[in-house]
């Protein structure tokens, strides 16, 4: 009884079955390189059936000459009683002449077929066992890499913020110093005037000097303001250029709502006084915004949808059935009656079109080339300003406008375009031939890199 118990412990502790035939080893041999053991007949047939295979368990390459007798296993197998050793390989089937591996149902199989099945069935758990640690290691590396990138981005943005804050302090200090210097000059002049002992010529000179100081200060402050605005614009463009997906376009809170048709009569707008701008159109000024559902995927909307910038990469817009396939965008607002006016800053693009269009303009229809769209267009490559309607061009022989005003008079069925400087200069007037609501519409030339258009409310000038 004690011997049987010890034998059971031995069989449980030591693997005495070949992993190919799943029977007790018969003439066990060991692969010299990896020390894995198999029946000599099993491993020989496995090796003969496959050109250049590796060990069935670890894939390490070997040749038949690398097989060594495993005398230790042979000695252990000799301790197994005859009744247990009957489970080892069956003799060759006299009827078929085929070697049987495992059970009697193997008769009739081609040589090596059973070994292949056993190998394929045993391969999957082994692959899984090898793959899981690799996947876990890759996951750990991914987390570590992501953490490093986040830390680097945080440091970079901290440096950017510190730099901008430092430049802000220096700029404000410069402005304060210039203001104090100008104030000191003016106070000296006032003191001399109060003295009433200076000669008239000196007073005139000092007065002229104070005016010159004021002009110089205004020029310096104007340069600083312009530089700050240029830095802001370039930083925004850089972020949109390099990280379009990380900085998706801003959408208005009520973007899910249907766009409304504006139908207020001109008289109601004229009743509201607007002393901000001495403009003939200020009473009809409209605060229009770009529609993200009608913007081409390469056009990014920023500044509460009042600015459109060309991006080098597609933006993350949701699918929309009427999104333009070409570099165009329309506004959310439409107009069916009354008078309406809006302005567009065009100085940051060397190719653009500004106009109005029917809501049903096709996704591939270019502005001004259809019956229900009208526009003025500037092509920097040709240095040419034109008016377009129904695919007919009218040359305007004007310089490039840096700001374009659009005046829509639906009572008179006209739309007029103006170049805005210190006054409004008429560029062209179209007679309209539609009763449908019209939308502000825009085109950016051939997706020019970093080109942009900005909607500017006239009351903010």
C-alpha positions as CSV (number, residue, x, y, z in Angstrom):
1,X,0.0,0.0,0.0
2,X,2.8,2.4,0.9
3,X,4.5,1.6,-2.4
4,X,1.4,2.4,-4.3
5,X,1.0,5.7,-2.5
6,X,4.6,6.7,-3.2
7,X,4.1,5.8,-6.9
8,X,1.0,8.0,-7.1
9,X,3.0,10.8,-5.6
10,X,5.7,10.2,-8.1
11,X,3.3,10.2,-11.1
12,X,1.8,13.4,-9.8
13,X,5.1,15.1,-9.3
14,X,6.8,14.1,-12.5
15,X,5.4,14.4,-16.0
16,X,5.8,10.9,-17.5
17,X,3.6,11.5,-20.6
18,X,4.8,12.7,-24.0
19,X,3.2,16.0,-24.9
20,X,2.8,14.8,-28.5
21,X,1.0,11.5,-28.1
22,X,-0.2,12.1,-24.5
23,X,0.9,8.5,-23.5
24,X,3.6,7.3,-21.2
25,X,7.0,7.9,-22.7
26,X,8.3,5.2,-24.9
27,X,12.1,5.4,-25.3
28,X,12.3,9.0,-24.0
29,X,14.8,11.3,-25.6
30,X,15.8,14.9,-24.6
31,X,16.5,17.8,-27.0
32,X,20.0,18.9,-26.2
33,X,19.3,22.7,-26.5
34,X,16.1,23.1,-24.4
35,X,16.0,19.8,-22.5
36,X,12.4,19.1,-23.3
37,X,11.6,15.3,-23.6
38,X,9.5,13.3,-26.0
39,X,9.1,9.8,-27.3
40,X,11.8,9.1,-29.8
41,X,9.3,7.9,-32.4
42,X,7.0,11.0,-31.8
43,X,9.7,13.6,-32.1
44,X,11.3,11.9,-35.0
45,X,8.0,11.8,-37.0
46,X,7.3,15.4,-35.9
47,X,10.7,16.5,-37.1
48,X,10.4,14.6,-40.4
49,X,7.0,16.0,-41.3
50,X,8.0,19.6,-41.0
51,X,11.1,21.2,-42.7
52,X,13.1,23.0,-40.0
53,X,10.6,23.1,-37.1
54,X,11.5,24.0,-33.6
55,X,10.7,22.3,-30.3
56,X,7.0,21.7,-30.1
57,X,7.0,23.4,-26.7
58,X,9.4,26.3,-26.9
59,X,10.1,26.7,-30.7
60,X,13.9,26.3,-30.2
61,X,15.4,24.9,-33.3
62,X,16.9,21.4,-33.3
63,X,18.1,18.6,-35.5
64,X,17.6,14.8,-35.0
65,X,21.3,14.6,-34.1
66,X,20.6,16.8,-31.1
67,X,18.4,14.2,-29.4
68,X,19.9,12.5,-26.3
69,X,18.5,9.5,-24.4
70,X,16.7,10.5,-21.2
71,X,17.9,7.7,-18.9
72,X,16.3,9.3,-15.8
73,X,12.8,9.2,-17.4
74,X,13.5,5.7,-18.6
75,X,14.4,4.6,-15.1
76,X,11.2,6.1,-13.6
77,X,9.1,4.5,-16.3
78,X,10.5,1.1,-15.4
79,X,8.9,1.6,-11.9
80,X,5.4,1.8,-13.4
81,X,3.4,-1.4,-13.0
82,X,2.5,-3.3,-16.2
83,X,-1.2,-2.6,-15.8
84,X,-0.6,1.1,-16.0
85,X,2.0,0.9,-18.7
86,X,-0.6,-0.6,-21.0
87,X,-1.8,3.0,-21.7
88,X,1.3,3.6,-23.8
89,X,1.4,3.6,-27.5
90,X,-0.7,0.9,-29.2
91,X,0.9,-1.4,-31.7
92,X,0.6,-0.8,-35.4
93,X,-2.8,-1.6,-36.9
94,X,-2.3,-4.8,-38.9
95,X,-5.2,-4.0,-41.1
96,X,-4.2,-0.4,-42.2
97,X,-0.5,-0.5,-41.5
98,X,-0.9,3.0,-39.9
99,X,0.7,3.9,-36.6
100,X,-1.9,4.7,-34.0
101,X,-1.4,7.7,-31.6
102,X,-3.6,8.0,-28.6
103,X,-6.6,5.7,-29.3
104,X,-7.9,3.1,-31.8
105,X,-9.9,5.6,-33.8
106,X,-6.6,6.8,-35.4
107,X,-6.6,3.9,-37.8
108,X,-6.8,5.1,-41.4
109,X,-5.2,8.5,-40.7
110,X,-2.2,9.5,-42.8
111,X,1.1,9.3,-41.0
112,X,1.7,12.3,-38.8
113,X,-1.9,13.5,-38.9
114,X,-2.6,12.8,-35.3
115,X,0.6,14.5,-34.2
116,X,-0.5,17.6,-36.2
117,X,-3.9,17.6,-34.5
118,X,-2.3,17.3,-31.0
119,X,0.2,20.0,-31.9
120,X,-2.5,22.4,-33.1
121,X,-4.7,21.8,-30.1
122,X,-1.8,22.3,-27.7
123,X,-0.5,25.4,-29.5
124,X,-3.4,27.7,-28.6
125,X,-3.1,27.6,-24.8
126,X,0.7,28.1,-25.2
127,X,0.3,31.1,-27.5
128,X,-2.3,32.6,-25.1
129,X,0.1,32.1,-22.2
130,X,2.9,33.8,-24.1
131,X,0.6,36.7,-25.4
132,X,-1.0,37.8,-22.2
133,X,2.3,38.9,-20.5
134,X,3.3,40.7,-23.7
135,X,-0.1,42.5,-23.8
136,X,0.2,43.5,-20.2
137,X,3.7,44.7,-20.8
138,X,2.6,46.8,-23.8
139,X,-0.3,48.2,-21.7
140,X,2.1,49.2,-19.0
141,X,4.5,50.8,-21.5
142,X,1.5,52.7,-23.0
143,X,0.5,54.1,-19.7
144,X,4.0,55.1,-18.9
145,X,4.4,56.8,-22.3
146,X,1.1,58.6,-22.0
147,X,2.1,59.8,-18.5
148,X,5.3,61.2,-19.9
149,X,3.6,63.0,-22.8
150,X,1.0,64.5,-20.4
151,X,3.8,65.7,-18.1
152,X,5.7,67.2,-21.1
153,X,2.6,69.0,-22.4
154,X,1.9,70.4,-19.0
155,X,5.5,71.7,-18.7
156,X,5.4,73.1,-22.2
157,X,2.1,75.0,-21.6
158,X,3.4,76.2,-18.2
159,X,6.4,77.7,-20.0
160,X,4.2,79.2,-22.6
161,X,2.0,80.8,-19.9
162,X,5.0,82.1,-18.0
163,X,6.4,83.6,-21.2
164,X,3.1,85.3,-22.1
165,X,2.6,86.6,-18.6
166,X,6.2,87.9,-18.6
167,X,5.7,89.6,-21.9
168,X,2.4,91.1,-20.6
169,X,4.2,92.5,-17.6
170,X,7.0,93.9,-19.7
171,X,4.5,95.4,-22.2
172,X,2.4,97.0,-19.5
173,X,5.5,98.4,-17.8
174,X,6.7,99.8,-21.2
175,X,3.3,101.5,-21.7
176,X,3.4,102.9,-18.2
177,X,6.9,104.3,-18.6
178,X,6.0,105.9,-21.9
179,X,2.8,107.4,-20.3
180,X,4.8,108.8,-17.4
181,X,7.4,110.3,-19.7
182,X,4.7,112.0,-21.8
183,X,2.9,113.1,-18.7
184,X,6.1,114.6,-17.3
185,X,6.7,116.6,-20.5
186,X,3.2,117.9,-20.5
187,X,3.4,118.9,-16.8
188,X,6.7,120.7,-17.5
189,X,5.0,122.6,-20.3
190,X,2.0,123.5,-18.1
191,X,4.4,124.8,-15.4
192,X,6.2,126.9,-17.9
193,X,2.9,128.3,-19.2
194,X,1.9,129.2,-15.7
195,X,5.2,130.9,-15.1
196,X,4.2,133.5,-17.7
197,X,7.9,134.5,-18.0
198,X,8.8,132.4,-21.0
199,X,9.1,134.0,-24.4
200,X,6.3,133.3,-26.9
201,X,8.7,131.4,-29.2
202,X,9.7,129.0,-26.3
203,X,6.0,128.4,-25.5
204,X,5.2,127.5,-29.0
205,X,8.2,125.2,-29.1
206,X,7.2,123.5,-25.9
207,X,3.6,123.2,-27.1
208,X,4.7,121.6,-30.3
209,X,7.0,119.3,-28.4
210,X,4.1,118.1,-26.2
211,X,2.0,117.4,-29.3
212,X,5.0,115.5,-30.9
213,X,5.4,113.5,-27.7
214,X,1.7,112.6,-27.7
215,X,1.9,111.5,-31.4
216,X,5.0,109.5,-30.7
217,X,3.3,107.8,-27.7
218,X,0.2,107.0,-29.8
219,X,2.4,105.4,-32.5
220,X,4.3,103.3,-30.0
221,X,1.1,102.1,-28.3
222,X,-0.4,101.3,-31.7
223,X,2.6,99.2,-32.6
224,X,2.4,97.3,-29.3
225,X,-1.3,96.7,-29.7
226,X,-0.8,95.5,-33.3
227,X,2.0,93.1,-32.1
228,X,-0.2,91.6,-29.4
229,X,-3.1,91.1,-31.8
230,X,-0.7,89.5,-34.3
231,X,0.8,87.2,-31.7
232,X,-2.7,86.1,-30.6
233,X,-3.7,85.4,-34.2
234,X,-0.6,83.4,-35.0
235,X,-0.8,81.3,-31.8
236,X,-4.4,80.5,-32.6
237,X,-3.5,79.5,-36.2
238,X,-0.5,77.4,-34.9
239,X,-2.8,75.4,-32.5
240,X,-5.3,74.8,-35.2
241,X,-2.6,73.8,-37.6
242,X,-0.7,71.4,-35.3
243,X,-3.5,70.1,-33.1
244,X,-6.8,70.3,-35.0
245,X,-8.3,67.4,-33.1
246,X,-7.3,68.6,-29.7
247,X,-8.9,72.0,-30.4
248,X,-12.2,71.3,-32.0
249,X,-14.3,74.3,-33.3
250,X,-16.4,76.1,-30.8
251,X,-20.1,75.5,-31.3
252,X,-22.8,77.7,-30.0
253,X,-24.9,76.4,-27.1
254,X,-28.1,76.3,-29.2
255,X,-26.4,74.7,-32.2
256,X,-28.9,71.9,-32.1
257,X,-31.8,74.3,-32.9
258,X,-32.9,75.0,-36.4
259,X,-31.6,78.2,-38.0
260,X,-34.3,80.9,-37.8
261,X,-35.4,83.1,-40.6
262,X,-35.0,86.7,-39.8
263,X,-37.9,88.7,-41.0
264,X,-38.0,91.9,-39.0
265,X,-38.8,95.0,-41.1
266,X,-36.2,97.7,-41.5
267,X,-38.4,100.2,-39.6
268,X,-38.0,98.3,-36.3
269,X,-34.2,98.3,-36.6
270,X,-34.1,101.9,-37.4
271,X,-35.9,102.8,-34.2
272,X,-32.9,101.7,-32.1
273,X,-30.4,104.5,-31.9
274,X,-26.7,103.5,-32.6
275,X,-24.3,106.3,-31.9
276,X,-21.2,104.1,-31.9
277,X,-20.4,104.3,-35.6
278,X,-21.0,107.2,-37.9
279,X,-22.0,104.7,-40.7
280,X,-25.0,104.8,-43.0
281,X,-25.5,101.1,-42.4
282,X,-25.2,100.9,-38.6
283,X,-28.9,100.8,-38.0
284,X,-29.2,97.5,-40.1
285,X,-26.1,95.8,-38.6
286,X,-26.5,92.1,-38.0
287,X,-24.4,89.9,-35.7
288,X,-24.1,86.8,-38.0
289,X,-22.1,83.6,-37.1
290,X,-20.7,80.7,-39.2
291,X,-22.7,77.5,-39.3
292,X,-20.6,74.5,-38.3
293,X,-23.0,72.2,-40.2
294,X,-22.3,73.9,-43.5
295,X,-18.5,74.3,-43.1
296,X,-16.1,72.2,-45.1
297,X,-14.2,69.7,-42.9
298,X,-10.9,71.6,-43.6
299,X,-12.4,74.8,-42.3
300,X,-12.2,75.3,-38.5
301,X,-14.5,77.7,-36.7
302,X,-13.2,79.7,-33.7
303,X,-14.0,82.8,-31.7
304,X,-17.7,81.7,-31.0
305,X,-18.1,80.8,-34.7
306,X,-17.2,84.3,-35.9
307,X,-13.9,83.3,-37.5
308,X,-13.1,80.6,-40.1
309,X,-9.5,79.3,-40.5
310,X,-8.1,76.9,-43.0
311,X,-6.7,73.8,-41.2
312,X,-4.1,71.3,-42.6
313,X,-6.1,68.4,-41.1
314,X,-9.8,67.6,-41.2
315,X,-11.8,68.9,-38.2
316,X,-14.0,66.8,-35.9
317,X,-17.4,67.8,-37.2
318,X,-20.3,65.5,-36.8
319,X,-21.8,64.2,-40.1
320,X,-24.2,66.7,-41.8
321,X,-26.0,66.2,-45.0
322,X,-25.5,69.7,-46.3
323,X,-21.8,70.1,-45.4
324,X,-19.8,71.6,-48.3
325,X,-17.4,69.4,-50.2
326,X,-15.4,72.4,-51.3
327,X,-13.8,75.1,-49.2
328,X,-17.0,77.1,-48.4
329,X,-19.1,77.9,-45.4
330,X,-22.4,79.6,-44.8
331,X,-23.8,81.5,-41.8
332,X,-26.6,80.2,-39.5
333,X,-28.8,83.3,-40.0
334,X,-31.0,83.8,-43.0
335,X,-33.0,86.9,-44.2
336,X,-36.2,87.0,-46.2
337,X,-37.4,90.6,-45.7
338,X,-36.0,94.0,-44.6
339,X,-32.5,95.5,-44.8
340,X,-29.5,93.8,-43.3
341,X,-25.8,94.6,-43.1
342,X,-22.6,92.7,-42.0
343,X,-18.9,93.0,-42.4
344,X,-16.1,90.6,-43.1
345,X,-12.4,91.1,-42.4
346,X,-10.6,89.7,-45.5
347,X,-7.0,90.9,-44.9
348,X,-5.8,87.5,-43.6
349,X,-6.6,85.6,-46.8
350,X,-5.2,86.0,-50.3
351,X,-8.1,84.3,-52.0
352,X,-11.7,84.6,-50.9
353,X,-15.3,85.2,-52.0
354,X,-18.0,87.0,-49.9
355,X,-21.6,86.8,-50.9
356,X,-25.1,85.5,-50.3
357,X,-26.7,82.3,-51.4
358,X,-30.0,80.3,-51.4
359,X,-30.2,77.7,-48.6
360,X,-30.3,74.8,-51.2
361,X,-27.0,75.7,-52.8
362,X,-25.3,72.3,-53.7
363,X,-22.5,70.9,-51.6
364,X,-20.2,71.2,-54.7
365,X,-21.7,74.5,-56.1
366,X,-19.2,77.3,-56.0
367,X,-20.4,80.6,-54.8
368,X,-21.4,82.9,-57.7
369,X,-21.5,80.1,-60.2
370,X,-25.2,79.3,-59.7
371,X,-28.5,81.1,-60.4
372,X,-29.2,81.6,-56.7
373,X,-25.8,82.9,-55.4
374,X,-24.0,86.3,-55.7
375,X,-20.5,87.3,-54.5
376,X,-17.4,89.5,-54.9
377,X,-14.2,87.5,-55.2
378,X,-10.5,88.3,-54.8
379,X,-7.8,86.1,-56.3
380,X,-4.4,87.1,-55.0
381,X,-2.6,85.1,-57.6
382,X,-4.2,87.2,-60.3
383,X,-4.5,90.4,-58.1
384,X,-8.0,90.6,-59.4
385,X,-11.3,91.6,-57.9
386,X,-14.4,90.3,-59.6
387,X,-18.2,90.1,-59.1
388,X,-19.8,86.7,-59.9
389,X,-23.4,85.5,-60.6
390,X,-24.6,82.6,-62.8
391,X,-21.0,81.8,-63.6
392,X,-20.6,85.2,-65.2
393,X,-17.7,87.4,-64.1
394,X,-17.6,91.2,-63.9
395,X,-14.1,92.7,-63.4
396,X,-14.2,95.5,-60.8
397,X,-10.8,97.0,-61.3
398,X,-10.4,97.8,-57.6
399,X,-7.7,97.2,-55.1
400,X,-8.0,94.4,-52.6
401,X,-10.5,95.3,-49.8
402,X,-9.2,94.6,-46.3
403,X,-12.8,94.6,-45.0
404,X,-15.9,94.0,-47.0
405,X,-19.4,95.2,-46.1
406,X,-22.5,93.5,-47.4
407,X,-25.8,95.4,-47.6
408,X,-28.9,93.3,-48.4
409,X,-32.0,95.3,-49.4
410,X,-34.8,92.8,-49.9
411,X,-37.4,95.4,-50.5
412,X,-35.4,96.6,-53.6
413,X,-34.2,93.1,-54.3
414,X,-30.5,94.2,-54.3
415,X,-27.3,93.2,-52.6
416,X,-24.4,95.6,-52.5
417,X,-20.8,95.1,-51.6
418,X,-18.5,97.8,-50.1
419,X,-14.8,98.2,-49.4
420,X,-14.7,99.5,-45.8
421,X,-11.9,101.8,-44.7
422,X,-12.7,105.1,-43.0
423,X,-15.7,105.2,-45.3
424,X,-17.8,102.9,-47.4
425,X,-16.8,102.6,-51.1
426,X,-19.2,100.8,-53.3
427,X,-17.7,97.8,-55.2
428,X,-20.7,96.3,-56.9
429,X,-24.5,95.9,-56.7
430,X,-26.5,92.9,-57.9
431,X,-30.2,92.8,-58.6
432,X,-31.7,89.7,-56.9
433,X,-34.0,87.3,-58.7
434,X,-35.2,85.1,-55.8
435,X,-37.9,85.2,-53.2
436,X,-36.2,82.6,-51.0
437,X,-34.4,83.4,-47.7
438,X,-30.7,84.2,-48.3
439,X,-27.7,83.3,-46.2
440,X,-24.3,85.0,-45.9
441,X,-21.9,82.6,-47.7
442,X,-18.1,82.5,-48.1
443,X,-15.4,80.7,-50.0
444,X,-11.6,80.5,-49.2
445,X,-9.4,80.0,-52.2
446,X,-8.1,76.5,-52.7
447,X,-7.8,75.9,-48.9
448,X,-4.9,78.3,-48.7
449,X,-2.8,77.4,-45.7
450,X,-3.7,79.5,-42.6
451,X,-6.1,81.7,-44.6
452,X,-8.9,83.1,-42.6
453,X,-12.0,85.3,-42.7
454,X,-13.5,87.0,-39.6
455,X,-17.0,88.3,-39.2
456,X,-16.9,91.8,-37.6
457,X,-20.0,93.4,-36.1
458,X,-20.0,97.0,-37.2
459,X,-20.8,98.3,-33.8
460,X,-17.4,97.0,-32.5
461,X,-15.3,99.0,-34.9
